Structures are given as C-alpha cells and as structure tokens.
Amino acid sequence: MRVIAISNQKGGVGKTTTTVNLAAALEKNCNRVLLVDFDPQANATLHLGIQPNSLESSVNEAMLGRRTFSAIIQPISEKLHIAPAHPRLAQGAQAISAMPESHTQLSYRLDDVKGNYDYILIDCPPSVYALSENAIAAADDVIVPVNADYLSLEGLGRFRADIDAMRQAKKTHAKLLGVLITVVDQRKGITAQSIDLIRQHFKKLVFKTEIRINVKLEEAPSFGQHIFDYDPSSIGATCYNQLAKEVIRLCQKAN
C-alpha cells in the first residue's frame, strides 16, 4: 500500500486534475484506490460530482476526531472511493495546527483505512501550510505536477528543498516519486524548450509521461466525472493511463 501526495505550492498546474484522473487510472488498472481531498477548495470533491456544501461529514470532521475516516468515505465506483472535503477545512486547519504532533494527524487518521486500499492519493492545497505539512508527513511518495515553463522550474527547486527539510527534521519519510509535466501544448515552441530545461535539471525524477492539453480533461469536471467515465478514448485518458502504469512500476520498484 502506498500513500502518494500530489502537491505543488503553485496553483494552476493541474494538481487536482492529476489527482482525480490518476486515481481513476489506478483503479482501471485493478487497484483499490482512496482519493483524499485535503484542499479546502474541495475541487476534487466537485470534480467527482459531490457538492461539498451538502456534506454532513467530511475530511474536516475526521481530522478533528468527530468521525472516523472510514465513516466519511463515499464510493465513486467499486474500487475507487473518496474522502470528500468541505470548505470548513480551512478553519479546521487552525485547530489541527494547535494539536500535539500536529503534522502527524492525517497519518494517524489514515491508519483507520490503510488496509482497505492499494493506493491512497492526497490532493494537497497550494498554500495552507498545516494541511500541506500533514499530507507530506503522511505520504510515502510525492508527485509534483508542473507546467512547462521557466517559473515552474524555479518553484520546483524550492519545493524540493522543503521536502528535504522535512525529511531532515524527521517529519516525513516521503520521497519525490516524480515531477509530472502537465498542460503540454505541442504547438508552442517555448513548451519544448521548457520541457528540455526541466528534464535536464531533474533528470530521472521527471516522469516519462507528459499530460497533453486536452479539452476533454477540461470538460469532465463540469459533468462530475473523471476522464475514464467522460471520454475513455480521449488523449487525456491515454496520458493518465500511461502515468498510472509508470507510477505502479516505480512503486513496485521502491518496495
């Protein structure tokens, strides 16, 4: 069983799109998968057709000890489940940060369900530090989605340093599983140049799979579906299926 945090301090890099569709792709490859929406914006929850404001219990209640994690989980399909988020998680983060060993709270709560899944994917917030630190502390691996541009390269270096600092402080054992280049527009020359820079700098840490720009990936959330339900023949589905196979190989190698 692997816990994977999908995280980047920069917004607009396809983080939630990646979390949702990678989770679905792993399920299509015969795995039991839990998606944990750990972002107060609750975009992963919305993406899968659940209205956050209608939830009586969510990740927030599990983190505050009002519910067990197993009690808040909802099925999307037989092998794909979600622990949904509610916007009140932003206020819950303040209470979490005041707890003893505050960075370990998510890891502790997930112990309730780890035996039920092959993969747990955590959709991290871009900026709420107590939540991001909890997600990294709970993870075995971190995937960092980035856009194909120079600014992403700069931010990647800082983010990697943050993970290294947490490892040195013994706040996590997570390692960087890979950098995922997203929203690739092959029509733009600058895209190829930026990809080359990222690959030169991070070498084998960059996934071979690249997520190409695809209107179907943009449309799917408005229908409350992941790409494999919305359009399984799309280039978006092909890309995320390739990514899932690469993630599975890397995780098996790590084990």
N, C-alpha and C positions, 0 to 999 in steps of 0.2 A: 504494500500500500504506500502510495506517495502523495504527499501534500505539496501542491505547487501554487505559489503565489504569482499572480500576473500583475506586475507593478511597474509604474513609472511615475516620477514626480511631475512630469509634464503631461498636461491634458491633450486631448485631440490626437492621440497616437493609435487609436483602435484597440484600447485596452479591454473595454467591455465586449466589443465585437469579438475579440480574440478569446476571451474567457468563455463566452456563451458558445461560440461555434467550435472551439477546441473541445469543450466538454461534450458537445453533441457528437463530434467526430470520434472521440474516445469511446463513447457509448456505441457508436456504429461499428467500432472495432471490438465489440463483445466485452466491454468493461462496465463495471458498476461505478457510476460517477456521481459525486455530490458537488454542486456548484454553491459556494458560499458567497452571497452578495454582501460584501463588507464595506460598501460605499453608501453613505447617507443619501446620495442622489438616487439610489435604487434603480439604476438604469438596467442592470442585468435582470432584475425582477420584472421591470416593464417589458424588456425585450422578449421575455418568455410568457407574456400575456397575463401577468398578475398585477393588479392595481395596488400599489403599496399602501395607499391611504385607507384601503378597505381591510387591511390585515389587523386581526386582533392580537396576534403574537408574531414576532419576527426575530431576527438575529439580535436585536437590541434586548429583548426580554431574556433570551438565552444568555447573553453576556452579563446581564445584571442578576442572573440566578433566579429569575422568576419562572422560567421554563427550562426543561432540559433541551438539548439540541435536537434530540430525536422528536420531540413534541412539535417543533416548529417547521419541520421539513415537509415539503409538498412534492408529490410526484409530477414530473413532466411526461415521462414515459416509464416503462417498466424498470429500466436500468439507469435512467437519468432523473435525478432529484435536485431540488433547490432549497437552500435555507434563505428565504427572502429577506430583503431589507425594508426598513421604513425610515423616512426622513428623521424621525426622533433619535436615530442612532447618532446623529451629530451631538445631541445633548448627552446621550449615554456615554460618549467618548470621554466627557469630563469626569463622570463617575468612575469609569474604568481607570483613568489615569491616576485617580486617588487611591486605588486599591493596592494592597501589598503585592509586590512582584507583579506590577500592573502589566508588564509586557508579556506575561505568560498566560493571561486569562483566556485567550482564544484557544491556545494549545490545550489547556486544561479542559475547556468545554468540549472540544472536539473528541476528547477521549471517549465520550459517550457514544460516538457513532463510527469511529475509525474502522472497526472490524466489519462494517457493512459494505465497504467500498474498496475498489481498486485504486481510484484516484479521487482526491479532493482538490478542487480548484477554487482559489480565493480571488475574487475580483476586488482589488485594493483601491482605496480612494487616492486621489492625486496629492492630497495635502494634509489631511487630518492626522497629525503625527502619532497620536496614541493608537489609532487604528492601524496605520501602516506598520508601526513597530510590532504590534501584536501579530499581524499577518506574516511578517518576515520571521518572527520568532517561532511561529507555528509550522513554518514550511520546511520541507526537505530541500526544495528547489525553488528558484525564482526565474521566471521568464519575463524579459523586458521588451515590450513592443516599442518600436521607434519608427518615426517617419524617415524617409530617405532624404535627409537634409543635414546641413552642417551643424545647425543648432542642436539637433538630436545627438550628434557625436559629442558635443561639449557636455550636454546633460548626462550622457551615459557615464562619462568618467566620474562625475560627482556621485551619481547613484551607486556605482560600483564601490566607490570609496566608503559610502555609508554602510553598505552591506559588510564590507571588510571590517569596519569599525565595530559593528555589532558582533561579528564573529570573534574579534579580539577581546571584546568585553564579555564574551561567553553568554551573550543574549540570544544567540541563534546558532544552529549548525547548518543553516541553509547555504547552498552554493548557487552560483549563477549557472542555471542549466543552459541558457542561451539567450541571445539577442535576436529578436524577430523583426525583420524589416516589413513594414505594413504600408498599405495605400500606395503600392508601386504603380506609377504611371509610366509605362514604357515609351510613351510618345514624347516625354520630356528628356532632353539630353542631360539636364542637370541631375535627373534621378540616377542615371547610370554612374555619373561621377561621384555622387554622394554615397551610393552603394559601395563603390570601389573603396572609398575612404573608410567607411565603416568596416568593411571586410579586411582591409589592410591593417587597421588598428586593433580589431578584436579577434581576427583570425578564426580559429576553430570554434570560438564561442558564438559565432554567428550561425544561425540555422541555415541549412542549405535551402529550405523552403522560404519563398517570399510570397507575401499576400498581395496579389494584384488588385488594383482598383476594379470594383465590380458593382454595378448599380443594384444587383440583386441583394448584395450584402447590406446596402443602404435601405432597401425596401423592406427587408424581412422583419425588423423590429416593429414597424407600423402594423403588421399583421399578427404580432405576438408570437412569432415563430423563429426558430433557428434556421440556418440556411438549408439544412438537410430536409426539413419539412417544407420549406418555402419553395426551393428550387434545387433539388439534389443534382441536377445536371449542369448547374452553373459553374463558372470558373472559380467562384468563391468557395463552393463546396469542394471542388477538386483541390484547391490550395489548402483548405483546413484538414482535409483527409490526409494529404501528404504530410502536413505538420504533425498530425496525430501519430502517424506511423514513425516519424522521426523522434518524437517525444517518447514513444514506447521503447524504441531501440535504445535511446540514451538512458532511460530509467532502468531498463534491464541491465545495461552495461554497468551502471552505478551500483546495482545490487550485487 
